[in-house]
Structure formats: structure tokens, C-alpha cells
Amino acid sequence: MNKNEKLSATIAGKDIGVVPYSFWSHFPGIDLDPVALAHHTYDFYRTYDVDFIKTAPNGMFSVEDFGCVCDYSDIKRGGVAKVVHFPVNVVSDWSKISIVDCESGALGRELRSLRLLLNLIDGEAPVVVIAFSPLTTAVKLSNKKIFEHIREEDNRKVHSALSAIAETTARFIEKSIDAGAAGVFFATQVTNLNLMSKTHFNEFGVRYDLEALSGASKGWFNVVHIHGKDIMFDVFRDYPVQVVNWHVWETIPRIFEARSICTKCFMGGINRMDITNGNKEQLAEQIRISVEESGGKRLILTPGCTIRYPLNDDVLKFVKDEIEFINNSRR
């Protein structure tokens, strides 16, 4: 059974005797060069033999084309990217946000890198391409001021901007899948109940998420990534995706609890900070319990989110070996 067949069967809920796995990271200083990023991602895949590849562009790629100006100069010194200009500061600024061309700018750069990566992979394993939810992008465009703006009496310009972002995102996703990606890794970072109420999230989040996800209709491996703690997990059970990913072990629900809420395939089960901190005993226990709680079905073992760079090769190989040990014991 090849990697594509393994993932397809797992998503369908078949017990194939093994649990697929993967992990991913960012590559600072590399991820602004589409050719270097494609080759580095391919080398990562070869090194760890993961069952699927998640693309790993820099975290600001979704906002640059809408007017954010980013400073990447600190990355060479071990720092992070900084936004030095936000296009949205007051409600009226949302009128500046319109649909952008996915084949140029930062989005075009990521499509080019994706196509190069897919050519290198040559169908050997599924690739899922990251795209941020419209509301997540809007938060970054406004330095979080959108949380104030949605509460203003006249927020029609906010809705118009979110619609433009959603349409752009849908086109980016569709082009990615048409290029050969198996689906989208749809990341939403605005699911914390301390940030906004479910009422506001339904109006400004779910509505535009569904518009953006219309671009993923041809994908067979679409993932919604629910980022952070204290998440609105139940909101996502009916999203048009096949897989749900969240920070298992860092926030509720546990896998067995989530199964009573949602019947989709789950992705997670490994605490990413335990990978960073080299906590091997905890990692082995998390892998064992996650497989037990899922019954070994509809589960893809991964961290809840990106592993911090630089990578600890010894710990990543330990995780791979532990998963193989569990899989061998189930055969």
C-alpha cells in the first residue's frame, strides 16, 4: 500500500493495521525562495519518510499581496519577520482590500514553489497546501483591530473585505489542487472563545471560511487546522473537509472526547512542545494513548501544529521509531 492509498483508506475509516504519520516545520531564511523551499521541503520528506507533506511557506505569505509590508532582515540573525506597515487601521480602511491575483506576488511565489515540489514528489505522497482562513488573514492585516471593527454599527466594509479575501483564498486553493495538491491545510487562528463569541465567529468566520473552502471541492485530503487553546471545536464538525487537526494534549478535547462530537478523520495526538523539549517518555505515552483512544482508525499521528526550528533530528527519529513500533505491534 503506497502513501496515497494509506491516507485515503485512513480518511475513509478503514482499519489498515497502521496509523499514518507526519510532521512539519518552517524553514526561516529559505522560505522566501520558491526553488530553495521546494527542494528543502523535498529533502525533509526524504529524511523523515513522512506519509504526507504539508507545505511550509513563511507565515506572512497570505497578507503581503493585500498591502502588508514585512521586514525579514532579522531572520538572518535568528529573529522573526515583522510587519512594518498594516494596511488597515480604521474601519474605512477595509475598503482598500480587494481580490488579488494569485499568480503574482507572494501567492504566486507559493504556487510556483508548490508546483516545483509536486514535480519533485512525482505523485509518491500526498501534498496538502496551507491556506489561512479569511478572518485569520484579516486579523494580520489590521494588527488585530478587526475585533474592534466588527463591533461597530456600520461594519459593511469589513464584510466586503472578508469576501474579497475569501474569493482570493478560494482561487489560491483551487489552483493548488489543480496543480496536483491532494487538498488544503486550512488554518484558522481565531477560534479562541476569549477572542470572540460564537455569534461573531459564525458571522465573520464561518461564513467566509465556507466561501474560501469552495475552492477545495476537488480535494480528497482537506484539513481544517484549529489553532490555539480553548477552541470552538464543535463549530468545525460540519466543515466541508475530511480531516480535523488541533492541538491535542495542549487543549481540550482529547481524542476520545472529540469522537463523540465529530466523525471525521483526526490529525494530531503528539504535543509539539514535547518534541521541541525532547521529552521522549511523554511522546511515547502520547502516541500509545492516541492510538488507543482512536482504536487505530481515522487517525493520522502528527503534532498539533508546526515544530519549532531548528529541528532536533534525534527526537524526530525517535517519534518515527515509536510510531513504527506501535504499528508493528498492531499487525
C-alpha positions as CSV (number, residue, x, y, z in Angstrom):
1,M,0.0,0.0,0.0
2,N,1.6,3.3,-1.1
3,K,1.3,6.5,0.9
4,N,-1.6,7.9,-1.1
5,E,-3.6,4.7,-0.6
6,K,-2.7,4.6,3.1
7,L,-4.0,8.1,3.7
8,S,-7.1,7.6,1.5
9,A,-8.0,4.4,3.4
10,T,-7.4,6.1,6.8
11,I,-9.6,9.1,5.9
12,A,-12.3,6.7,4.8
13,G,-12.2,5.0,8.2
14,K,-10.8,1.7,7.2
15,D,-8.6,-0.3,9.6
16,I,-5.4,-0.9,7.6
17,G,-3.4,-2.1,10.6
18,V,-1.1,1.0,10.7
19,V,-1.6,4.6,11.6
20,P,0.0,7.2,9.2
21,Y,2.1,10.0,10.5
22,S,3.7,13.3,9.5
23,F,5.2,16.4,11.0
24,W,6.3,19.8,9.6
25,S,8.3,22.9,10.3
26,H,9.2,26.3,8.9
27,F,12.5,26.9,7.2
28,P,13.5,30.5,8.1
29,G,15.7,32.2,5.5
30,I,14.8,29.6,2.9
31,D,11.0,30.1,2.7
32,L,11.2,33.3,0.6
33,D,12.9,31.5,-2.2
34,P,10.4,29.3,-4.0
35,V,13.0,27.0,-5.6
36,A,15.0,26.5,-2.4
37,L,11.9,26.0,-0.4
38,A,10.6,23.2,-2.7
39,H,13.9,21.4,-2.6
40,H,14.3,21.8,1.2
41,T,10.8,20.5,1.7
42,Y,11.5,17.6,-0.5
43,D,14.7,16.8,1.4
44,F,12.7,17.0,4.7
45,Y,10.3,14.4,3.2
46,R,13.1,12.1,2.2
47,T,14.9,12.4,5.6
48,Y,11.9,11.5,7.7
49,D,9.8,9.5,5.2
50,V,6.6,11.1,6.4
51,D,3.3,9.8,4.9
52,F,2.2,13.2,3.6
53,I,3.8,16.6,3.0
54,K,2.4,19.9,4.4
55,T,3.7,23.0,2.6
56,A,5.6,25.4,4.9
57,P,5.8,28.9,3.5
58,N,6.6,31.9,5.7
59,G,3.7,32.8,7.9
60,M,3.1,36.2,6.3
61,F,2.5,35.0,2.7
62,S,-1.2,35.5,2.9
63,V,-1.1,39.2,3.8
64,E,1.7,40.7,1.6
65,D,-0.4,41.0,-1.5
66,F,-3.2,42.8,0.4
67,G,-0.8,45.6,1.4
68,C,1.1,44.4,4.5
69,V,4.8,45.4,4.4
70,C,7.1,42.9,6.1
71,D,10.7,43.2,7.3
72,Y,12.5,39.9,7.1
73,S,16.0,41.3,7.9
74,D,16.1,39.9,11.5
75,I,15.7,36.3,10.3
76,K,19.4,36.0,9.3
77,R,20.2,36.9,13.0
78,G,17.8,34.3,14.4
79,G,14.8,36.7,14.6
80,V,11.4,36.7,13.1
81,A,9.5,38.6,10.4
82,K,8.0,41.9,11.4
83,V,5.1,43.8,9.9
84,V,6.2,47.4,9.5
85,H,3.0,48.6,7.8
86,F,-0.6,47.5,8.3
87,P,-3.0,48.5,5.5
88,V,-6.0,48.5,7.9
89,N,-6.1,50.8,10.9
90,V,-9.7,52.2,10.9
91,V,-12.9,50.8,9.6
92,S,-12.9,52.8,6.4
93,D,-9.5,51.2,5.5
94,W,-11.2,47.9,4.8
95,S,-12.4,49.4,1.5
96,K,-8.8,49.1,0.3
97,I,-8.9,45.3,0.4
98,S,-9.9,43.8,-2.9
99,I,-9.4,40.5,-4.8
100,V,-5.7,40.0,-5.8
101,D,-4.1,37.9,-8.5
102,C,-2.9,34.5,-7.2
103,E,-0.3,34.1,-9.9
104,S,1.7,37.1,-8.9
105,G,3.2,38.5,-5.7
106,A,3.6,36.3,-2.6
107,L,0.7,34.0,-3.6
108,G,2.3,33.5,-7.0
109,R,5.6,32.7,-5.3
110,E,4.0,30.0,-3.2
111,L,2.2,28.5,-6.2
112,R,5.5,28.3,-8.0
113,S,7.1,26.6,-5.1
114,L,4.2,24.2,-4.8
115,R,4.4,23.2,-8.5
116,L,8.2,22.6,-8.2
117,L,7.6,20.5,-5.1
118,L,4.9,18.4,-6.7
119,N,7.2,17.8,-9.6
120,L,9.9,16.5,-7.2
121,I,7.4,14.3,-5.3
122,D,6.0,13.0,-8.6
123,G,2.9,11.5,-7.0
124,E,4.8,9.5,-4.4
125,A,3.0,11.0,-1.5
126,P,0.1,13.5,-1.0
127,V,0.8,17.1,-0.5
128,V,-1.5,19.5,1.3
129,V,-1.1,23.2,0.8
130,I,-1.6,25.6,3.7
131,A,-4.1,28.5,3.3
132,F,-5.2,30.8,6.1
133,S,-8.8,31.4,6.9
134,P,-10.1,34.9,5.7
135,L,-10.6,36.0,9.3
136,T,-7.1,35.0,10.2
137,T,-5.7,37.0,7.3
138,A,-7.9,39.9,8.3
139,V,-6.5,39.8,11.8
140,K,-3.0,40.1,10.5
141,L,-3.9,42.9,8.0
142,S,-5.3,45.0,10.8
143,N,-3.0,44.2,13.7
144,K,-6.0,42.7,15.5
145,K,-8.1,45.8,15.1
146,I,-10.8,43.8,13.3
147,F,-12.0,42.7,16.7
148,E,-13.0,46.3,17.4
149,H,-14.3,47.0,13.9
150,I,-16.8,44.1,13.8
151,R,-18.5,45.6,16.8
152,E,-19.1,48.9,15.1
153,E,-22.6,49.7,14.0
154,D,-21.6,50.0,10.3
155,N,-19.2,47.1,9.5
156,R,-20.2,46.6,5.9
157,K,-16.7,47.4,4.7
158,V,-15.4,44.6,6.9
159,H,-17.8,42.1,5.3
160,S,-16.8,43.3,1.8
161,A,-13.1,42.9,2.6
162,L,-13.6,39.4,4.1
163,S,-15.5,38.4,0.9
164,A,-12.6,39.6,-1.2
165,I,-10.1,37.7,0.9
166,A,-12.3,34.6,0.8
167,E,-12.5,34.8,-3.0
168,T,-8.8,35.2,-3.3
169,T,-8.2,32.3,-0.9
170,A,-10.6,30.1,-2.8
171,R,-8.8,30.8,-6.1
172,F,-5.4,30.0,-4.5
173,I,-6.7,26.7,-3.1
174,E,-8.3,25.7,-6.4
175,K,-5.1,26.5,-8.3
176,S,-3.1,24.5,-5.8
177,I,-5.4,21.4,-6.2
178,D,-5.5,21.8,-9.9
179,A,-1.7,21.7,-9.8
180,G,-1.8,18.3,-8.1
181,A,-2.1,19.0,-4.3
182,A,-4.3,16.5,-2.5
183,G,-6.1,19.2,-0.6
184,V,-5.8,22.2,1.6
185,F,-4.5,22.6,5.2
186,F,-7.0,25.3,6.1
187,A,-5.6,27.1,9.2
188,T,-7.8,29.2,11.4
189,Q,-6.1,31.0,14.2
190,V,-9.2,32.8,15.5
191,T,-11.1,30.1,17.3
192,N,-10.4,31.0,20.9
193,L,-13.5,31.9,22.9
194,N,-11.5,34.7,24.6
195,L,-11.1,36.4,21.2
196,M,-14.7,36.5,20.0
197,S,-18.1,35.0,20.7
198,K,-19.5,32.1,18.7
199,T,-22.1,34.5,17.3
200,H,-19.4,36.8,15.9
201,F,-17.4,33.9,14.7
202,N,-20.4,32.5,12.8
203,E,-20.9,35.9,11.1
204,F,-17.3,36.8,10.4
205,G,-15.6,33.5,10.5
206,V,-17.7,30.5,9.3
207,R,-19.5,32.4,6.6
208,Y,-16.2,33.3,4.8
209,D,-14.4,30.1,5.7
210,L,-17.1,28.2,3.7
211,E,-16.6,30.7,0.8
212,A,-12.9,30.1,0.8
213,L,-13.2,26.3,1.1
214,S,-15.4,26.2,-2.0
215,G,-12.0,26.2,-3.8
216,A,-11.2,22.9,-2.2
217,S,-14.1,20.9,-3.7
218,K,-11.8,18.8,-5.8
219,G,-9.5,17.9,-2.9
220,W,-9.7,14.5,-1.2
221,F,-7.4,15.3,1.7
222,N,-8.7,18.7,3.0
223,V,-7.8,19.5,6.6
224,V,-9.1,22.2,9.0
225,H,-6.4,23.3,11.5
226,I,-8.0,24.7,14.7
227,H,-5.2,26.7,16.2
228,G,-4.7,27.6,19.8
229,K,-6.3,26.8,23.2
230,D,-9.9,26.9,24.4
231,I,-11.2,26.3,20.9
232,M,-14.7,26.2,19.5
233,F,-14.2,22.6,18.4
234,D,-17.8,21.8,17.7
235,V,-18.2,24.6,15.2
236,F,-16.0,22.7,12.7
237,R,-17.6,19.3,12.8
238,D,-19.7,20.1,9.7
239,Y,-17.0,22.0,7.7
240,P,-16.5,20.6,4.2
241,V,-13.2,18.9,4.9
242,Q,-12.2,15.3,5.5
243,V,-9.7,15.8,8.4
244,V,-9.7,17.9,11.6
245,N,-6.4,18.9,13.2
246,W,-6.0,20.6,16.6
247,H,-3.5,20.9,19.5
248,V,-4.3,17.6,21.2
249,W,-2.7,17.5,24.7
250,E,-2.5,21.3,24.8
251,T,-6.2,22.0,24.8
252,I,-9.5,20.1,25.0
253,P,-10.9,17.9,23.6
254,R,-9.0,14.7,24.0
255,I,-9.3,12.3,21.0
256,F,-11.9,10.1,22.7
257,E,-13.9,13.2,23.6
258,A,-13.7,14.6,20.1
259,R,-15.0,11.4,18.6
260,S,-18.4,11.9,20.4
261,I,-18.6,15.3,18.6
262,C,-17.2,14.7,15.2
263,T,-16.9,11.6,13.0
264,K,-14.2,12.9,10.6
265,C,-10.7,11.7,10.5
266,F,-8.5,13.3,13.2
267,M,-4.9,14.5,12.7
268,G,-2.8,15.1,15.9
269,G,-2.0,13.2,19.1
270,I,1.5,14.5,19.6
271,N,2.5,17.5,21.7
272,R,4.8,19.6,19.6
273,M,6.5,21.3,22.6
274,D,7.5,17.8,23.9
275,I,9.2,17.3,20.5
276,T,11.0,20.7,20.9
277,N,12.0,19.9,24.5
278,G,13.0,16.3,23.8
279,N,10.5,14.7,26.3
280,K,10.7,11.2,24.9
281,E,8.8,9.4,27.6
282,Q,5.9,11.8,27.2
283,L,6.0,11.4,23.5
284,A,5.9,7.6,23.6
285,E,2.9,7.8,26.0
286,Q,1.0,10.3,23.8
287,I,1.5,8.1,20.8
288,R,0.3,5.0,22.6
289,I,-2.8,6.7,24.2
290,S,-3.8,8.4,20.9
291,V,-3.8,5.2,19.1
292,E,-5.8,3.5,21.9
293,E,-8.4,6.3,22.1
294,S,-8.9,6.3,18.3
295,G,-8.9,2.5,18.0
296,G,-6.3,3.0,15.4
297,K,-8.8,4.2,12.9
298,R,-9.5,7.7,11.4
299,L,-6.3,8.9,12.9
300,I,-3.2,10.5,11.4
301,L,-0.5,10.9,14.0
302,T,1.0,14.4,13.9
303,P,1.9,17.3,16.2
304,G,-0.9,19.8,16.7
305,C,1.0,22.5,14.9
306,T,4.4,23.4,13.4
307,I,7.5,22.1,15.1
308,R,9.9,24.9,16.1
309,Y,13.1,25.4,14.1
310,P,15.9,24.4,14.4
311,L,14.9,20.7,14.3
312,N,16.0,18.1,16.8
313,D,16.9,15.2,14.4
314,D,17.3,12.7,17.3
315,V,13.8,13.4,18.7
316,L,12.1,13.4,15.3
317,K,13.6,10.0,14.5
318,F,12.5,8.8,18.0
319,V,8.9,9.8,17.2
320,K,9.1,8.0,13.9
321,D,10.5,4.8,15.5
322,E,7.8,4.9,18.3
323,I,5.1,5.1,15.7
324,E,6.6,2.2,13.7
325,F,6.8,0.2,17.0
326,I,3.1,0.8,17.7
327,N,2.2,-0.1,14.1
328,N,4.2,-3.3,14.2
329,S,2.6,-4.3,17.4
330,R,-0.9,-3.9,15.9
331,R,-0.2,-6.0,12.8
